[in-house]
Amino acid sequence: MSQSPNPQARKLLYIVGVALGLALLLTALIYFLLGIGVIKSVSTYVVWAIILFSIGAGLLSGVGTRG
């Protein structure tokens, strides 16, 4: 017999999924733009700032949507 996960676990997994998905999407976009030459040089700190910002935005989005 399989049980459905409790609502708190589902909410946490949704929030983490949105946050990490947004972070991966923006990171891939930055590296794509670097690869085709649209962006000439980006500091590693800027890339990390974008990743952390997108994780935070994803967390806020998940909390706002499912809260």
MIVOSE-960874 format. One record per residue: residue in three letters; x, y, z of N, C-alpha, C in turn. Coordinates in Angstrom, 3 decimals, always signed. Atoms other than C-alpha are relative to their C-alpha. Layout:
N
<site Ala,<X,Y,Z>,<X,Y,Z>,<X,Y,Z>> ...
END
This chain:
67
<site Met,<+0.832,-1.174,+0.000>,<+0.000,+0.000,+0.000>,<+0.880,+1.241,+0.000>> <site Ser,<-0.784,-1.229,+0.057>,<+1.435,+3.296,-1.004>,<-0.788,+1.144,+0.622>> <site Gln,<+0.632,-1.143,-0.625>,<+0.715,+6.403,+0.965>,<+0.393,+1.260,-0.745>> <site Ser,<-0.365,-1.281,+0.590>,<+0.570,+9.880,-0.454>,<+0.777,+0.797,+1.040>> <site Pro,<-0.793,-0.769,-0.967>,<+3.144,+12.206,+1.114>,<-0.860,+1.046,+0.705>> <site Asn,<+0.777,-0.985,-0.750>,<+1.892,+14.530,+3.795>,<+0.118,+1.382,-0.646>> <site Pro,<+0.024,-1.305,+0.679>,<+1.049,+18.096,+2.728>,<+1.243,+0.849,+0.257>> <site Gln,<-1.196,-0.795,-0.299>,<+4.068,+19.649,+4.463>,<+1.178,-0.465,-0.852>> <site Ala,<-1.096,+0.526,+0.824>,<+6.485,+17.353,+2.635>,<-0.195,+0.391,-1.463>> <site Arg,<+0.273,-0.389,+1.389>,<+4.783,+18.061,-0.697>,<+0.309,+1.477,-0.223>> <site Lys,<-0.246,-1.441,+0.117>,<+4.952,+21.809,-0.061>,<+1.498,+0.285,-0.016>> <site Leu,<-1.450,-0.202,-0.047>,<+8.658,+21.637,+0.849>,<+0.650,-0.442,-1.300>> <site Leu,<-0.577,+0.480,+1.255>,<+9.485,+19.560,-2.215>,<-0.345,+0.919,-1.160>> <site Tyr,<+0.388,-0.941,+1.053>,<+7.547,+21.965,-4.433>,<+0.855,+1.260,+0.058>> <site Ile,<-0.777,-1.232,-0.161>,<+9.362,+25.001,-3.019>,<+1.447,-0.224,-0.409>> <site Val,<-1.392,+0.298,+0.356>,<+12.791,+23.377,-3.326>,<+0.126,-0.234,-1.502>> <site Gly,<-0.037,+0.251,+1.440>,<+11.988,+22.212,-6.854>,<-0.074,+1.276,-0.818>> <site Val,<+0.117,-1.278,+0.708>,<+10.925,+25.681,-7.987>,<+1.291,+0.800,+0.142>> <site Ala,<-1.214,-0.782,-0.233>,<+13.977,+27.294,-6.407>,<+1.176,-0.545,-0.797>> <site Leu,<-1.136,+0.579,+0.726>,<+16.499,+24.880,-7.869>,<-0.220,+0.035,-1.509>> <site Gly,<+0.280,-0.080,+1.434>,<+14.770,+24.825,-11.243>,<+0.290,+1.380,-0.561>> <site Leu,<-0.263,-1.370,+0.429>,<+14.917,+28.599,-11.496>,<+1.499,+0.294,-0.003>> <site Ala,<-1.444,-0.206,-0.066>,<+18.562,+28.607,-10.433>,<+0.703,-0.675,-1.170>> <site Leu,<-0.624,+0.709,+1.117>,<+19.520,+26.002,-13.019>,<-0.316,+0.659,-1.333>> <site Leu,<+0.388,-0.663,+1.243>,<+17.598,+27.799,-15.738>,<+0.807,+1.273,-0.226>> <site Leu,<-0.754,-1.242,+0.163>,<+19.273,+31.155,-15.100>,<+1.489,-0.254,-0.180>> <site Thr,<-1.413,+0.344,+0.173>,<+22.710,+29.560,-14.772>,<+0.261,-0.470,-1.424>> <site Ala,<-0.152,+0.475,+1.374>,<+22.253,+27.763,-18.069>,<-0.098,+1.154,-0.997>> <site Leu,<+0.141,-1.159,+0.881>,<+21.120,+31.016,-19.682>,<+1.278,+0.842,-0.014>> <site Ile,<-1.241,-0.782,-0.073>,<+24.218,+32.875,-18.449>,<+1.122,-0.696,-0.758>> <site Tyr,<-1.067,+0.716,+0.697>,<+26.569,+30.160,-19.695>,<-0.261,-0.083,-1.502>> <site Phe,<+0.327,-0.011,+1.421>,<+24.738,+30.014,-23.018>,<+0.393,+1.341,-0.623>> <site Leu,<-0.354,-1.327,+0.514>,<+25.120,+33.776,-23.479>,<+1.509,+0.205,-0.030>> <site Leu,<-1.471,-0.061,+0.036>,<+28.799,+33.487,-22.564>,<+0.543,-0.796,-1.181>> <site Gly,<-0.479,+0.868,+1.067>,<+29.229,+30.669,-25.066>,<-0.177,+0.587,-1.387>> <site Ile,<+0.215,-0.552,+1.341>,<+27.733,+32.500,-28.036>,<+0.598,+1.395,-0.147>> <site Gly,<-0.722,-1.258,+0.090>,<+29.592,+35.694,-27.195>,<-0.816,+1.249,+0.245>> <site Val,<+0.811,-1.175,-0.295>,<+26.730,+37.989,-26.222>,<+0.577,+0.725,+1.215>> <site Ile,<-0.659,-0.545,-1.183>,<+28.342,+38.490,-22.843>,<+1.481,-0.323,-0.130>> <site Lys,<-1.426,+0.222,+0.228>,<+32.095,+38.957,-23.136>,<+0.698,-0.603,+1.211>> <site Ser,<-0.631,+0.576,-1.189>,<+33.171,+38.311,-19.561>,<-0.878,+0.280,+1.208>> <site Val,<+0.791,-0.126,-1.214>,<+31.325,+37.697,-16.363>,<+0.826,-0.588,+1.132>> <site Ser,<-0.735,+0.464,-1.160>,<+32.979,+37.386,-13.002>,<-0.702,-1.201,+0.617>> <site Thr,<+0.566,+1.146,-0.697>,<+32.483,+34.181,-11.051>,<-0.942,+0.455,+1.104>> <site Tyr,<+0.856,-0.523,-1.061>,<+31.024,+36.272,-8.253>,<-1.372,+0.410,-0.527>> <site Val,<+1.273,-0.399,+0.597>,<+28.349,+37.596,-10.570>,<-0.852,-1.229,-0.290>> <site Val,<+0.732,+1.235,+0.273>,<+27.384,+34.078,-11.639>,<-0.561,-0.572,+1.297>> <site Trp,<+0.491,+0.508,-1.287>,<+27.141,+32.978,-7.999>,<-1.104,+0.889,+0.560>> <site Ala,<+1.047,-0.912,-0.474>,<+25.105,+36.070,-7.146>,<-1.307,-0.280,-0.734>> <site Ile,<+1.200,+0.309,+0.776>,<+22.664,+35.238,-9.949>,<-0.609,-1.319,+0.463>> <site Ile,<+0.494,+1.295,-0.471>,<+22.399,+31.629,-8.774>,<-0.699,+0.144,+1.344>> <site Leu,<+0.591,-0.171,-1.332>,<+21.751,+32.631,-5.161>,<-1.271,+0.844,-0.053>> <site Phe,<+1.204,-0.824,+0.156>,<+19.284,+35.327,-6.201>,<-1.156,-0.819,-0.567>> <site Ser,<+1.067,+0.787,+0.608>,<+17.355,+32.896,-8.350>,<-0.525,-1.067,+0.954>> <site Ile,<+0.473,+0.941,-1.010>,<+17.221,+30.328,-5.536>,<-0.929,+0.724,+0.966>> <site Gly,<+0.864,-0.784,-0.892>,<+15.823,+33.025,-3.250>,<-1.310,+0.375,-0.651>> <site Ala,<+1.240,-0.337,+0.707>,<+13.318,+34.128,-5.864>,<-0.894,-1.217,-0.164>> <site Gly,<+0.780,+1.225,+0.104>,<+12.241,+30.537,-6.386>,<-0.635,-0.385,+1.316>> <site Leu,<+0.565,+0.276,-1.321>,<+11.768,+30.059,-2.655>,<-1.186,+0.918,+0.295>> <site Leu,<+1.107,-0.945,-0.234>,<+9.644,+33.185,-2.417>,<-1.187,-0.305,-0.901>> <site Ser,<+1.075,+0.336,+0.926>,<+7.661,+32.159,-5.466>,<-0.747,-1.245,+0.475>> <site Gly,<+0.631,+1.222,-0.491>,<+7.030,+28.696,-4.065>,<-0.819,+0.235,+1.247>> <site Val,<+0.729,-0.295,-1.221>,<+5.990,+30.028,-0.685>,<-1.256,+0.806,-0.329>> <site Gly,<+1.151,-0.823,+0.368>,<+3.699,+32.604,-2.274>,<-1.073,-0.782,-0.733>> <site Thr,<+0.945,+0.773,+0.785>,<+2.085,+30.109,-4.618>,<-0.718,-1.038,+0.856>> <site Arg,<+0.566,+1.117,-0.760>,<+1.574,+27.255,-2.192>,<-0.407,+0.389,+1.421>> <site Gly,<+0.281,-0.402,-1.370>,<+1.198,+29.297,+1.021>,<-1.409,+0.305,+0.195>> 
END
